[in-house]
């Protein structure tokens, strides 16, 4: 059957609330983010994880530590699960980046593989390092096992885009909310994806408040 990966985005941070790119900025979660992580733990409470992994960044480690509580597992840090390096854009909001680095930003929105953030990391580089870590994780866990992997929006998105061979022009079509859960079984390298951006554990009723990022990108992105 392969290894089942529960790819979990970290809980909310202040940068998420303000609409800033955080990247390599090592920030922690808000109180709401902590509650989101606890909700993810509750939703996954019946899963018998063989291991729990995390990015080395505080917002991911603390999310993973909450999920690991009472499981007997220590969180294993994987350096190459860290967030995309957004270079000069880190700490800036979407519209600020578009105003200061417009050519680079529009190029990145069109094709992040060949147009990295100003002074930052391309999707090609991100996928290479993240995919390497995922392969390590799969190799060290037995067939049929389940693992939790806490990482970041761009990392999870890049992995899914790569697994599904989504064209570079459509990478922004996937959304990753805070504390979203994605479920993928990798069987001999083939991905079976049963859940993408699941957030039903966070609120009892549908709430589109976090979909504001779609409106922001729609306004900023040049139309073809």
C-alpha positions as CSV (number, residue, x, y, z in Angstrom):
1,X,0.0,0.0,0.0
2,X,2.9,2.4,0.5
3,X,3.4,5.0,3.2
4,X,0.5,7.4,4.1
5,X,1.6,11.0,4.5
6,X,-0.4,13.4,6.5
7,X,1.0,16.8,5.3
8,X,-0.1,19.4,7.7
9,X,0.4,23.2,7.4
10,X,1.4,24.9,10.7
11,X,-1.1,27.0,12.6
12,X,-1.8,30.7,12.1
13,X,1.0,33.3,12.7
14,X,0.8,37.1,13.0
15,X,2.3,37.3,9.6
16,X,-0.5,35.2,8.2
17,X,-3.0,37.5,9.8
18,X,-1.3,40.6,8.3
19,X,-0.9,38.9,4.9
20,X,2.9,38.9,4.9
21,X,5.3,36.6,3.2
22,X,7.3,35.0,6.1
23,X,9.6,32.5,4.5
24,X,12.7,32.0,6.5
25,X,11.5,34.4,9.3
26,X,11.3,32.2,12.3
27,X,8.0,33.3,13.9
28,X,5.7,31.5,16.2
29,X,2.0,30.9,16.2
30,X,-0.8,33.1,17.5
31,X,-3.2,31.9,20.1
32,X,-5.6,31.1,17.2
33,X,-2.8,29.1,15.6
34,X,-2.4,27.0,18.8
35,X,-6.1,26.2,18.8
36,X,-5.9,25.2,15.1
37,X,-3.0,22.8,15.9
38,X,-5.0,21.3,18.8
39,X,-8.0,20.8,16.4
40,X,-5.7,19.1,14.0
41,X,-4.4,16.8,16.8
42,X,-8.0,15.9,17.8
43,X,-9.0,15.2,14.2
44,X,-6.0,12.9,13.8
45,X,-6.2,11.3,17.3
46,X,-7.2,7.8,15.9
47,X,-4.2,7.7,13.5
48,X,-1.4,5.5,14.8
49,X,1.6,7.4,13.5
50,X,4.9,5.6,13.1
51,X,6.8,8.9,13.1
52,X,6.1,12.6,13.3
53,X,8.3,15.0,11.4
54,X,8.6,18.8,11.2
55,X,10.3,21.7,9.5
56,X,12.9,23.3,11.7
57,X,10.9,26.5,12.0
58,X,9.2,27.4,15.3
59,X,5.7,27.7,13.9
60,X,6.0,24.1,12.4
61,X,7.8,22.6,15.4
62,X,5.2,23.8,17.9
63,X,2.4,22.6,15.7
64,X,4.1,19.2,15.5
65,X,4.7,19.1,19.3
66,X,1.0,19.6,19.9
67,X,0.1,16.8,17.5
68,X,2.8,14.6,19.1
69,X,1.4,15.0,22.7
70,X,0.5,11.7,24.3
71,X,1.7,9.7,21.3
72,X,5.0,8.7,22.7
73,X,6.8,10.2,19.7
74,X,9.5,12.8,19.6
75,X,9.2,15.2,16.7
76,X,11.9,14.6,14.2
77,X,13.3,17.7,12.5
78,X,13.9,17.7,8.8
79,X,15.8,20.8,7.7
80,X,14.7,20.6,4.1
81,X,11.0,20.8,5.0
82,X,11.6,24.5,5.9
83,X,9.6,27.2,4.1
84,X,10.5,28.7,0.8
85,X,13.1,31.4,1.0
86,X,11.3,34.5,-0.2
87,X,14.4,36.7,-0.2
88,X,13.7,40.4,-0.2
89,X,10.0,39.9,0.0
90,X,10.0,38.5,3.5
91,X,8.0,40.6,6.0
92,X,6.2,42.4,3.2
93,X,2.6,42.2,2.2
94,X,1.3,41.2,-1.3
95,X,0.6,44.7,-2.5
96,X,3.9,46.0,-1.1
97,X,5.8,43.4,-3.0
98,X,3.9,44.2,-6.2
99,X,4.7,47.9,-5.8
100,X,8.4,47.5,-5.0
101,X,9.3,44.4,-7.0
102,X,6.6,44.3,-9.6
103,X,8.5,42.7,-12.5
104,X,9.9,39.9,-10.3
105,X,6.5,39.4,-8.5
106,X,4.5,39.1,-11.7
107,X,7.1,36.8,-13.1
108,X,6.9,34.6,-10.0
109,X,3.1,34.5,-10.1
110,X,3.3,33.3,-13.7
111,X,6.1,30.8,-13.3
112,X,7.9,30.3,-9.9
113,X,10.1,27.7,-11.4
114,X,12.0,30.2,-13.6
115,X,11.2,33.4,-11.7
116,X,12.2,33.1,-8.0
117,X,11.4,35.8,-5.4
118,X,13.9,38.7,-5.5
119,X,17.0,37.2,-3.9
120,X,15.1,34.1,-2.9
121,X,14.6,30.5,-3.9
122,X,12.9,29.1,-7.0
123,X,10.2,26.4,-7.0
124,X,12.7,24.1,-8.7
125,X,15.1,24.4,-5.8
126,X,12.2,24.0,-3.3
127,X,10.8,20.9,-4.9
128,X,14.3,19.3,-5.2
129,X,15.0,19.6,-1.4
130,X,11.5,18.9,-0.2
131,X,11.2,15.8,-2.5
132,X,14.5,14.5,-1.2
133,X,13.2,14.7,2.4
134,X,10.0,13.0,1.5
135,X,11.9,10.2,-0.1
136,X,14.0,9.8,3.1
137,X,10.8,9.7,5.2
138,X,9.2,7.0,3.0
139,X,12.3,4.9,3.0
140,X,12.6,4.8,6.8
141,X,9.0,3.9,7.5
142,X,7.5,0.5,6.8
143,X,5.0,-0.2,4.1
144,X,1.4,0.5,5.3
145,X,2.5,3.0,8.0
146,X,1.2,6.5,8.5
147,X,3.4,9.5,9.3
148,X,2.6,13.2,10.2
149,X,4.7,15.8,8.4
150,X,4.3,19.5,9.6
151,X,5.6,22.0,7.1
152,X,4.6,25.2,5.3
153,X,2.2,26.4,2.6
154,X,4.7,26.7,-0.2
155,X,6.4,23.4,0.6
156,X,3.1,21.4,0.6
157,X,1.8,23.2,-2.5
158,X,5.1,22.6,-4.4
159,X,5.0,18.9,-3.5
160,X,1.4,18.4,-4.7
161,X,2.0,20.4,-7.9
162,X,5.0,18.2,-8.6
163,X,3.2,14.9,-7.8
164,X,0.2,15.9,-10.1
165,X,2.4,17.4,-12.8
166,X,0.4,20.6,-12.7
167,X,1.6,23.1,-15.3
168,X,3.6,26.0,-13.9
169,X,0.9,28.5,-15.1
170,X,-1.6,26.8,-12.7
171,X,0.4,26.4,-9.5
172,X,-1.6,29.1,-7.8
173,X,-4.8,27.2,-8.4
174,X,-4.1,25.2,-5.2
175,X,-4.8,26.8,-1.8
176,X,-3.3,25.9,1.6
177,X,-5.0,27.3,4.6
178,X,-3.4,27.4,8.1
179,X,-3.5,24.0,9.8
180,X,-4.9,22.4,6.6
181,X,-4.4,18.6,6.3
182,X,-3.5,16.8,3.1
183,X,-3.4,13.0,2.8
184,X,-1.2,11.3,0.3
185,X,-0.2,7.7,0.0
186,X,3.1,7.2,-1.8
187,X,3.3,3.7,-3.2
188,X,6.5,2.9,-5.1
189,X,6.7,6.6,-6.0
190,X,3.2,6.9,-7.2
191,X,1.0,9.4,-5.3
192,X,-2.6,8.6,-4.3
193,X,-4.1,11.8,-3.0
194,X,-7.3,11.5,-1.0
195,X,-7.4,15.0,0.6
196,X,-6.1,18.4,-0.3
197,X,-6.4,21.5,2.0
198,X,-8.9,19.8,4.4
199,X,-9.9,22.2,7.1
200,X,-13.2,20.7,8.4
201,X,-11.6,20.1,11.8
202,X,-11.2,23.8,12.4
203,X,-14.8,25.1,12.4
204,X,-18.2,23.4,12.6
205,X,-19.5,25.4,9.7
206,X,-17.9,26.5,6.4
207,X,-16.2,29.9,6.7
208,X,-14.7,31.6,3.6
209,X,-12.8,34.3,5.5
210,X,-9.4,32.8,4.7
211,X,-10.2,32.7,1.0
212,X,-9.4,36.4,0.9
213,X,-6.0,35.4,-0.5
214,X,-7.8,34.4,-3.7
215,X,-9.3,37.9,-4.0
216,X,-5.8,39.4,-3.3
217,X,-4.1,37.4,-6.0
218,X,-6.9,38.0,-8.4
219,X,-6.5,41.8,-8.0
220,X,-2.7,41.8,-8.1
221,X,-2.1,39.3,-10.9
222,X,-2.0,40.7,-14.5
223,X,-4.7,39.2,-16.6
224,X,-3.4,37.4,-19.8
